[in-house]
């Protein structure tokens, strides 16, 4: 077709046919080259390989290990904004004869539980990140772990509710044993760390937390105060519930009588969770006390005209139980 057009050009423009053909061929070649460049540029926008894709990923930091029950728990840190660019982490372990891959952990995780170990053997752990092209990061720092046999769980864990919190006590698990205390508002679920920031080597703990409206659960775990911790199995679970919140009785009651009323005033119970007070009265000759009413403040007025001796009983009111009574005799 091009040759036909050139032939016609030669007829119409004698002497110029060859030059016209060369010009047309040159234009055609440049057009094809332009289209090819555009295609390559458009493909490049969709993800041409870059040097960054072949760079090593950031290495994990802050590895730490503890021995808890039948597991060695290894944890580490990694920037959250970089996790989408990696497949995950390789966990490597050594028993002194070179590192071997122990596990591969997905990128969203930052921990690994090793359940294949022996007591009194020293292990070394390190972690590397692996990106989408299977390029590995530099090694994390190495963390050492020598797990020891576990101490037995403490027995006879008991508690006492005091005005400022819950005091726990237990029997010792043996010499050179410390303890971690855990609290939860869900039964048998103790996912958070211990209440004490450092292992407590005493056999009691004061938790300055009160929940009169719902149950709170506690366990106590024994451990060795060593770098590996060697935290053992938990004690029996303790349930501190509203029925246990029995207040101390009020005190120092005083009576003021007028012609038509008897006023009672007393010192409040020390607990902050006391809801109020209940007042009862028994007149001379009666067998039982009669409930008169409740008071929010530590004062009550009996409007009945009584010509006989009377005895009043005042009780502090907890979430679900009353205190022991404070008894006052009125002549």
Buried (B, 14 or more C-beta within 10 A) or exposed (E): EEEEEBEEBBEEEEEEBEEBBEEBEEEEEEEEEEEEEEEEEEEEEEEEEEEEEEEEBBBBEEBBBBBBBEBBBBBBEBEEEEBEBBBBBBBBBBEEEEBEEBBEBEBEEBEBEBEEBEEEEEBBBBBBBBBEEEBBBEBBBEBEBBBEEBBEBBEEBEBEBBEBBBBBBBEBBEEEBBBBBBBBEEEEEBEEEBBBEEBBEEBBBBBEEBBBEEBBBBBBBBBBBBBBBBBBBBBEBBEBBBEBBBBBBBEEBEBEEEEEEBEBBBEBBBBEBBBEBBBBBBBEEEEEBEEBEEBEEBEBBBEEEEEEEBBBBBBBBBBBBBBEBBBBEBE
